[in-house]
Amino acid sequence: MSDRAAGSREPALDSVAQPFFTGIAVTDLSAVLGAVVWLAMIVTGELDVIERALALAPLVLVPLALRTAVTGAFEAPVSRLTTAAIWLQPVGALLLAVSLVVPSPAPLAVALATPWLAVTGLLGLAAFVRTWARGGLVFPETAIDAGFAYVSVGAVALLLAHLDLTLWFDRVIIRLTAVHFHYAGFVLPVAAGLTGRYLGDHSWGFRTIVGVVLVGPALIAVGIAFSPMVEVVAVSLFTVAVAAFGAVVLRRVVPSCPRPQGVLLGIAAVALPISMALALGYGVSTFTGRSPGLTISTMVALHGSLNAFGFGLCATLGWRLSVP
């Protein structure tokens, strides 16, 4: 249901869980401000390729996702947690972006990134309370809760990178983990939940697709950390699931949407499987030792850009145009 179509019901839903400032949703204001800050940092050349994707998520994508996902379904006391997170999100995101331009490891970079951990922690707590109150897993709200829980892992990974606590990994892997849990861990599950709300689909097939989407980010992270075989299997299953999810969006969501929204969601539905196919190729090359030319730098440029702009930005903007 779109904002306009919701008519008089939207203020009632928003008043439950969406804070406003001068009549405009705080999340919308935050996304616009975040876009200005992100573009300014790009123009001045402050961010490398990984940092561009990492900064875009908290500055723009997270507030857009909160605007669409946090509705009347987030009732008290959960709404108090999400409201606090929404008010803190602009400050936490701005400080995180500044932390990316501070040389690491450094106490200042850690201090600047810590408020974002508080924001994501509130979202994770809200997800836990919602799951507890429902008494179990209920699709599609569980998908949204999974995204809210996963994003704090990305915040922790960034802090580890700033602290230079990389264990047996290269520092770039830790930074990419932070990116991974903001996109595959947060944006994708929230987008899956919004799709479920839109379609009202509780079928076994769609729930299976979304179930793999939800466990995929964790399994891929485990595989990268401990086993190339697990990584290949996890990425393979995840790639099939996101391709199936993209097909559902293209067949059942895009045709029934207003054209601008349909175009954005269609781009997101196509970009995600392509980016995951690249990840699968990289995983296979790591496991077999036969490189098809997919180096870390190539993956950052192609896979990262497709996830950040082709999928993440288009998906969050698309659902914002017409909120389920």
SENUTI-367324 format. One record per residue (C-alpha): residue in three letters; x, y, z. Coordinates in pm, 1 decimal. Layout:
BEGIN
+------+----------+----------+----------+
| type |        u |        v |        w |
+------+----------+----------+----------+
|  Ala |        X |        Y |        Z |
...
+------+----------+----------+----------+
% end
This chain:
BEGIN
+------+----------+----------+----------+
| type |        u |        v |        w |
+------+----------+----------+----------+
|  Met |      0.0 |      0.0 |      0.0 |
|  Ser |    142.6 |    337.5 |    -92.2 |
|  Asp |    169.3 |    635.5 |    141.7 |
|  Arg |    -87.3 |    818.3 |    -66.9 |
|  Ala |   -321.8 |    522.4 |    -88.9 |
|  Ala |   -305.2 |    469.4 |    285.6 |
|  Gly |   -486.1 |    798.5 |    325.9 |
|  Ser |   -589.7 |    875.3 |    679.1 |
|  Arg |   -445.9 |    550.1 |    811.0 |
|  Glu |    -79.7 |    643.9 |    755.3 |
|  Pro |    -56.6 |    905.9 |   1033.5 |
|  Ala |   -206.1 |    651.5 |   1274.2 |
|  Leu |     58.0 |    393.7 |   1179.9 |
|  Asp |    342.7 |    645.1 |   1180.0 |
|  Ser |    239.7 |    788.7 |   1515.8 |
|  Val |    303.6 |    447.2 |   1668.5 |
|  Ala |    665.2 |    410.0 |   1563.3 |
|  Gln |    783.9 |    689.4 |   1332.7 |
|  Pro |    910.1 |   1012.2 |   1491.9 |
|  Phe |    858.0 |   1332.7 |   1295.4 |
|  Phe |   1035.1 |   1668.8 |   1294.3 |
|  Thr |    845.7 |   1973.0 |   1161.2 |
|  Gly |    600.0 |   1737.9 |    992.4 |
|  Ile |    863.7 |   1530.7 |    809.3 |
|  Ala |    972.6 |   1183.7 |    913.0 |
|  Val |   1311.0 |   1191.2 |   1086.3 |
|  Thr |   1422.1 |    897.2 |    872.6 |
|  Asp |   1348.8 |   1087.4 |    550.2 |
|  Leu |   1538.1 |   1392.4 |    675.5 |
|  Ser |   1827.4 |   1169.8 |    779.6 |
|  Ala |   1843.3 |    997.6 |    440.0 |
|  Val |   1855.4 |   1331.6 |    255.9 |
|  Leu |   2120.1 |   1472.8 |    490.3 |
|  Gly |   2315.8 |   1148.0 |    466.1 |
|  Ala |   2309.3 |   1161.7 |     86.1 |
|  Val |   2449.1 |   1515.9 |     93.3 |
|  Val |   2727.0 |   1412.9 |    332.5 |
|  Trp |   2807.9 |   1101.7 |    128.8 |
|  Leu |   2826.7 |   1295.7 |   -198.0 |
|  Ala |   3047.1 |   1560.3 |    -36.7 |
|  Met |   3288.3 |   1291.5 |     82.5 |
|  Ile |   3294.8 |   1137.5 |   -265.5 |
|  Val |   3362.3 |   1471.7 |   -434.8 |
|  Thr |   3647.0 |   1551.3 |   -196.9 |
|  Gly |   3799.7 |   1206.6 |   -248.8 |
|  Glu |   3792.6 |   1115.2 |    119.2 |
|  Leu |   3671.4 |    755.2 |     74.3 |
|  Asp |   3812.2 |    451.5 |   -102.2 |
|  Val |   3587.4 |    199.5 |   -280.3 |
|  Ile |   3510.3 |     -8.2 |     29.5 |
|  Glu |   3446.6 |    299.8 |    242.0 |
|  Arg |   3203.5 |    440.0 |    -14.6 |
|  Ala |   2981.7 |    134.7 |     17.9 |
|  Leu |   3026.3 |    121.8 |    394.3 |
|  Ala |   2933.5 |    489.6 |    440.9 |
|  Leu |   2633.2 |    472.7 |    206.7 |
|  Ala |   2454.3 |    213.0 |    419.2 |
|  Pro |   2429.1 |    399.4 |    753.1 |
|  Leu |   2397.9 |    743.3 |    593.7 |
|  Val |   2125.4 |    663.6 |    337.0 |
|  Leu |   2008.5 |    302.9 |    317.8 |
|  Val |   1941.5 |    235.7 |    685.1 |
|  Pro |   1714.8 |    540.1 |    736.6 |
|  Leu |   1525.6 |    459.6 |    415.1 |
|  Ala |   1477.8 |    100.0 |    529.7 |
|  Leu |   1363.5 |    213.3 |    874.2 |
|  Arg |   1111.3 |    448.2 |    712.8 |
|  Thr |    953.7 |    161.7 |    520.3 |
|  Ala |    988.2 |   -123.9 |    769.8 |
|  Val |    901.9 |     45.8 |   1099.8 |
|  Thr |    524.0 |     87.3 |   1088.5 |
|  Gly |    231.8 |      5.8 |   1310.3 |
|  Ala |    365.4 |   -352.3 |   1319.9 |
|  Phe |    619.7 |   -217.6 |   1569.7 |
|  Glu |    398.7 |   -164.6 |   1872.1 |
|  Ala |    499.4 |    -65.8 |   2225.8 |
|  Pro |    738.3 |   -143.5 |   2386.7 |
|  Val |    926.2 |   -221.0 |   2064.2 |
|  Ser |    833.6 |    117.9 |   1920.9 |
|  Arg |   1026.6 |    290.3 |   2200.4 |
|  Leu |   1341.5 |    103.2 |   2098.8 |
|  Thr |   1301.4 |    181.6 |   1728.9 |
|  Thr |   1213.2 |    544.6 |   1803.6 |
|  Ala |   1532.2 |    583.0 |   2006.7 |
|  Ala |   1731.2 |    418.5 |   1726.3 |
|  Ile |   1575.0 |    650.2 |   1465.6 |
|  Trp |   1660.7 |    963.2 |   1664.9 |
|  Leu |   2018.1 |    844.0 |   1724.0 |
|  Gln |   2071.8 |    712.7 |   1370.6 |
|  Pro |   2170.1 |   1044.2 |   1201.1 |
|  Val |   2432.7 |   1116.8 |   1468.2 |
|  Gly |   2566.7 |    762.0 |   1468.3 |
|  Ala |   2583.6 |    748.8 |   1088.1 |
|  Leu |   2758.8 |   1085.9 |   1058.5 |
|  Leu |   3017.9 |    993.8 |   1321.1 |
|  Leu |   3074.8 |    656.8 |   1153.3 |
|  Ala |   3139.4 |    832.6 |    822.0 |
|  Val |   3391.6 |   1062.2 |    990.1 |
|  Ser |   3561.6 |    760.4 |   1148.9 |
|  Leu |   3635.6 |    627.7 |    800.1 |
|  Val |   3863.2 |    923.0 |    721.3 |
|  Val |   4053.3 |    901.1 |   1051.3 |
|  Pro |   4371.8 |    691.0 |   1024.4 |
|  Ser |   4332.4 |    348.9 |   1190.6 |
|  Pro |   4409.2 |    201.0 |   1432.1 |
|  Ala |   4337.9 |    504.9 |   1647.4 |
|  Pro |   4128.6 |    565.7 |   1961.0 |
|  Leu |   3951.9 |    852.6 |   1784.2 |
|  Ala |   3830.2 |    629.2 |   1501.0 |
|  Val |   3699.3 |    374.9 |   1752.4 |
|  Ala |   3522.8 |    644.7 |   1954.9 |
|  Leu |   3358.5 |    788.5 |   1642.9 |
|  Ala |   3230.8 |    448.1 |   1527.2 |
|  Thr |   3099.1 |    338.0 |   1868.9 |
|  Pro |   2767.0 |    532.0 |   1856.4 |
|  Trp |   2671.8 |    333.6 |   1546.6 |
|  Leu |   2707.5 |     16.4 |   1751.1 |
|  Ala |   2458.2 |    167.0 |   1996.4 |
|  Val |   2211.3 |    239.9 |   1713.8 |
|  Thr |   2237.6 |   -109.4 |   1569.2 |
|  Gly |   2221.3 |   -258.9 |   1917.8 |
|  Leu |   1884.8 |    -91.3 |   1972.9 |
|  Leu |   1759.8 |   -235.1 |   1644.4 |
|  Gly |   1882.5 |   -580.9 |   1740.6 |
|  Leu |   1711.5 |   -554.0 |   2078.6 |
|  Ala |   1389.3 |   -445.6 |   1908.0 |
|  Ala |   1410.1 |   -753.1 |   1683.7 |
|  Phe |   1458.9 |   -980.1 |   1986.0 |
|  Val |   1165.7 |   -827.3 |   2176.5 |
|  Arg |    939.0 |   -855.7 |   1870.4 |
|  Thr |   1031.7 |  -1221.3 |   1822.8 |
|  Trp |    978.4 |  -1293.8 |   2192.7 |
|  Ala |    640.3 |  -1118.1 |   2194.4 |
|  Arg |    522.3 |  -1316.1 |   1889.8 |
|  Gly |    632.0 |  -1638.7 |   2051.7 |
|  Gly |    830.8 |  -1755.8 |   1752.0 |
|  Leu |    918.3 |  -1696.1 |   1389.3 |
|  Val |    639.1 |  -1541.5 |   1180.9 |
|  Phe |    696.7 |  -1451.9 |    816.9 |
|  Pro |    741.8 |  -1179.7 |    687.9 |
|  Glu |    816.7 |   -994.6 |   1011.4 |
|  Thr |   1092.7 |  -1241.1 |   1100.1 |
|  Ala |   1278.9 |  -1138.4 |    784.9 |
|  Ile |   1276.3 |   -775.8 |    896.3 |
|  Asp |   1381.7 |   -875.9 |   1247.4 |
|  Ala |   1673.5 |  -1075.7 |   1103.1 |
|  Gly |   1795.8 |   -766.7 |    920.1 |
|  Phe |   1771.0 |   -559.4 |   1236.1 |
|  Ala |   1972.6 |   -821.4 |   1425.0 |
|  Tyr |   2239.4 |   -874.4 |   1157.6 |
|  Val |   2334.3 |   -509.2 |   1112.8 |
|  Ser |   2500.1 |   -492.0 |   1455.0 |
|  Val |   2749.6 |   -754.7 |   1331.9 |
|  Gly |   2855.5 |   -505.9 |   1066.8 |
|  Ala |   2902.7 |   -238.8 |   1332.3 |
|  Val |   3119.7 |   -473.9 |   1540.1 |
|  Ala |   3329.0 |   -565.4 |   1235.0 |
|  Leu |   3399.4 |   -198.5 |   1167.6 |
|  Leu |   3511.0 |   -147.6 |   1527.0 |
|  Leu |   3742.9 |   -448.7 |   1495.9 |
|  Ala |   3892.0 |   -296.4 |   1181.1 |
|  His |   3946.8 |     36.0 |   1358.4 |
|  Leu |   4109.2 |   -148.2 |   1649.7 |
|  Asp |   4321.7 |   -351.2 |   1404.6 |
|  Leu |   4194.3 |   -670.8 |   1569.9 |
|  Thr |   4190.0 |   -878.6 |   1252.8 |
|  Leu |   4275.7 |  -1219.7 |   1405.8 |
|  Trp |   4409.2 |  -1433.8 |   1119.2 |
|  Phe |   4244.9 |  -1224.9 |    846.1 |
|  Asp |   4368.8 |   -942.8 |    632.1 |
|  Arg |   4224.2 |   -609.7 |    745.0 |
|  Val |   4040.0 |   -572.0 |    413.7 |
|  Ile |   3839.4 |   -888.4 |    492.2 |
|  Ile |   3721.3 |   -739.0 |    821.2 |
|  Arg |   3616.1 |   -419.7 |    644.3 |
|  Leu |   3433.9 |   -621.9 |    378.5 |
|  Thr |   3258.5 |   -813.3 |    656.4 |
|  Ala |   3124.8 |   -481.4 |    782.1 |
|  Val |   2993.7 |   -409.3 |    432.4 |
|  His |   2852.9 |   -762.9 |    397.8 |
|  Phe |   2634.7 |   -737.8 |    709.3 |
|  His |   2501.2 |   -395.4 |    613.6 |
|  Tyr |   2386.0 |   -515.2 |    269.6 |
|  Ala |   2333.9 |   -894.1 |    260.2 |
|  Gly |   2266.9 |   -888.7 |    635.0 |
|  Phe |   2041.6 |   -583.9 |    664.0 |
|  Val |   1909.7 |   -444.2 |    336.2 |
|  Leu |   1831.1 |   -782.8 |    178.7 |
|  Pro |   1630.1 |   -933.5 |    469.4 |
|  Val |   1437.3 |   -608.1 |    513.2 |
|  Ala |   1363.6 |   -601.0 |    138.4 |
|  Ala |   1247.6 |   -964.3 |    160.6 |
|  Gly |   1018.5 |   -877.8 |    450.3 |
|  Leu |    871.6 |   -579.8 |    265.7 |
|  Thr |    812.9 |   -801.6 |    -37.6 |
|  Gly |    630.7 |  -1048.1 |    184.3 |
|  Arg |    415.7 |   -769.7 |    327.2 |
|  Tyr |    334.4 |   -646.1 |    -23.4 |
|  Leu |    246.7 |   -987.3 |   -164.7 |
|  Gly |     90.1 |  -1135.1 |    146.8 |
|  Asp |    259.2 |  -1457.1 |     37.8 |
|  His |    297.0 |  -1719.6 |    311.4 |
|  Ser |    349.3 |  -2011.7 |     74.0 |
|  Trp |    602.8 |  -2283.4 |    148.1 |
|  Gly |    809.1 |  -2197.8 |   -160.4 |
|  Phe |    847.3 |  -1829.6 |    -84.8 |
|  Arg |    920.9 |  -1895.1 |    281.4 |
|  Thr |   1193.7 |  -2139.9 |    178.1 |
|  Ile |   1354.2 |  -1882.1 |    -49.0 |
|  Val |   1347.6 |  -1618.6 |    222.6 |
|  Gly |   1470.5 |  -1869.2 |    481.9 |
|  Val |   1786.0 |  -1933.1 |    278.0 |
|  Val |   1825.0 |  -1556.4 |    230.3 |
|  Leu |   1814.8 |  -1510.9 |    608.7 |
|  Val |   2067.5 |  -1780.1 |    704.9 |
|  Gly |   2293.0 |  -1717.7 |    402.4 |
|  Pro |   2491.6 |  -1417.3 |    533.1 |
|  Ala |   2589.0 |  -1601.8 |    851.2 |
|  Leu |   2684.4 |  -1922.7 |    667.9 |
|  Ile |   2894.5 |  -1729.5 |    416.0 |
|  Ala |   3076.2 |  -1550.9 |    698.4 |
|  Val |   3146.2 |  -1885.6 |    869.0 |
|  Gly |   3277.4 |  -2027.1 |    542.7 |
|  Ile |   3509.0 |  -1732.6 |    481.3 |
|  Ala |   3640.5 |  -1764.1 |    835.4 |
|  Phe |   3690.6 |  -2138.9 |    860.7 |
|  Ser |   3629.7 |  -2340.5 |    544.0 |
|  Pro |   3647.4 |  -2268.7 |    169.4 |
|  Met |   3417.8 |  -2569.9 |    112.3 |
|  Val |   3151.5 |  -2424.7 |    343.8 |
|  Glu |   3195.5 |  -2089.0 |    171.6 |
|  Val |   3136.6 |  -2238.0 |   -174.6 |
|  Val |   2829.7 |  -2433.6 |    -61.4 |
|  Ala |   2685.9 |  -2135.8 |    129.1 |
|  Val |   2741.4 |  -1892.5 |   -156.7 |
|  Ser |   2593.1 |  -2143.7 |   -403.5 |
|  Leu |   2273.0 |  -2184.5 |   -200.4 |
|  Phe |   2254.9 |  -1811.6 |   -136.8 |
|  Thr |   2298.7 |  -1733.3 |   -507.1 |
|  Val |   2015.2 |  -1968.9 |   -601.5 |
|  Ala |   1792.7 |  -1817.0 |   -331.3 |
|  Val |   1854.1 |  -1455.0 |   -430.8 |
|  Ala |   1802.3 |  -1544.2 |   -798.8 |
|  Ala |   1468.8 |  -1701.8 |   -707.2 |
|  Phe |   1381.7 |  -1401.6 |   -492.5 |
|  Gly |   1468.9 |  -1168.3 |   -780.0 |
|  Ala |   1244.1 |  -1371.4 |  -1009.6 |
|  Val |    954.8 |  -1335.9 |   -763.9 |
|  Val |   1003.7 |   -959.5 |   -751.8 |
|  Leu |   1021.7 |   -934.2 |  -1131.7 |
|  Arg |    716.1 |  -1152.1 |  -1191.6 |
|  Arg |    485.1 |  -1055.1 |   -907.9 |
|  Val |    589.2 |   -717.0 |   -769.0 |
|  Val |    722.4 |   -511.3 |  -1059.7 |
|  Pro |    417.0 |   -552.4 |  -1288.7 |
|  Ser |    178.1 |   -434.2 |  -1017.5 |
|  Cys |    383.0 |   -133.4 |   -902.4 |
|  Pro |    375.9 |    225.2 |  -1021.1 |
|  Arg |    635.9 |    252.2 |  -1297.6 |
|  Pro |    909.3 |    446.2 |  -1109.1 |
|  Gln |    894.3 |    200.9 |   -821.7 |
|  Gly |    882.9 |    -95.7 |  -1058.6 |
|  Val |   1193.5 |     23.2 |  -1242.4 |
|  Leu |   1391.3 |     60.3 |   -919.6 |
|  Leu |   1280.8 |   -274.9 |   -777.8 |
|  Gly |   1344.3 |   -440.7 |  -1113.8 |
|  Ile |   1701.8 |   -310.4 |  -1123.0 |
|  Ala |   1755.1 |   -435.0 |   -767.8 |
|  Ala |   1610.4 |   -777.7 |   -854.5 |
|  Val |   1852.9 |   -816.9 |  -1146.3 |
|  Ala |   2163.0 |   -665.6 |   -984.3 |
|  Leu |   2161.2 |   -888.5 |   -677.3 |
|  Pro |   2185.5 |  -1230.3 |   -851.8 |
|  Ile |   2459.6 |  -1096.1 |  -1079.9 |
|  Ser |   2663.8 |   -974.0 |   -783.2 |
|  Met |   2619.1 |  -1307.9 |   -606.0 |
|  Ala |   2724.2 |  -1496.8 |   -919.4 |
|  Leu |   3049.2 |  -1299.7 |   -903.9 |
|  Ala |   3085.5 |  -1394.7 |   -537.8 |
|  Leu |   3030.5 |  -1759.2 |   -628.0 |
|  Gly |   3300.0 |  -1739.0 |   -894.7 |
|  Tyr |   3540.0 |  -1590.7 |   -641.5 |
|  Gly |   3456.6 |  -1859.7 |   -386.3 |
|  Val |   3511.3 |  -2138.2 |   -639.2 |
|  Ser |   3844.4 |  -1988.3 |   -745.6 |
|  Thr |   3954.9 |  -1970.6 |   -382.3 |
|  Phe |   3859.6 |  -2333.8 |   -326.5 |
|  Thr |   4012.0 |  -2473.4 |   -646.6 |
|  Gly |   4310.9 |  -2241.1 |   -670.3 |
|  Arg |   4219.4 |  -2157.3 |  -1029.2 |
|  Ser |   4163.8 |  -1787.4 |  -1062.1 |
|  Pro |   3925.1 |  -1657.8 |  -1333.1 |
|  Gly |   4059.3 |  -1308.1 |  -1275.0 |
|  Leu |   3834.0 |  -1230.7 |   -977.0 |
|  Thr |   4076.6 |  -1070.5 |   -734.7 |
|  Ile |   3976.7 |   -890.5 |   -414.7 |
|  Ser |   4007.7 |   -555.2 |   -590.0 |
|  Thr |   3792.8 |   -676.1 |   -879.4 |
|  Met |   3529.9 |   -809.4 |   -638.7 |
|  Val |   3523.6 |   -482.0 |   -448.2 |
|  Ala |   3472.8 |   -286.2 |   -769.4 |
|  Leu |   3212.3 |   -513.3 |   -933.0 |
|  His |   3037.9 |   -710.3 |   -659.2 |
|  Gly |   3050.9 |   -419.0 |   -414.9 |
|  Ser |   2916.9 |   -163.0 |   -659.7 |
|  Leu |   2633.1 |   -389.5 |   -772.7 |
|  Asn |   2533.2 |   -453.5 |   -411.2 |
|  Ala |   2559.7 |    -92.6 |   -299.3 |
|  Phe |   2399.7 |     88.6 |   -591.2 |
|  Gly |   2231.0 |   -167.1 |   -814.4 |
|  Phe |   2065.4 |   -350.7 |   -527.3 |
|  Gly |   2086.0 |   -158.3 |   -199.3 |
|  Leu |   2006.5 |    193.0 |   -318.0 |
|  Cys |   1746.4 |     87.8 |   -576.0 |
|  Ala |   1569.2 |   -148.9 |   -335.4 |
|  Thr |   1543.1 |     98.7 |    -48.4 |
|  Leu |   1439.1 |    386.2 |   -273.8 |
|  Gly |   1189.7 |    164.9 |   -454.3 |
|  Trp |   1011.2 |     54.0 |   -138.5 |
|  Arg |   1017.3 |    408.7 |     -4.5 |
|  Leu |    815.3 |    525.8 |   -307.4 |
|  Ser |    530.5 |    296.1 |   -206.0 |
|  Val |    541.5 |    159.6 |    147.2 |
|  Pro |    376.2 |   -183.3 |    197.7 |
+------+----------+----------+----------+
% end
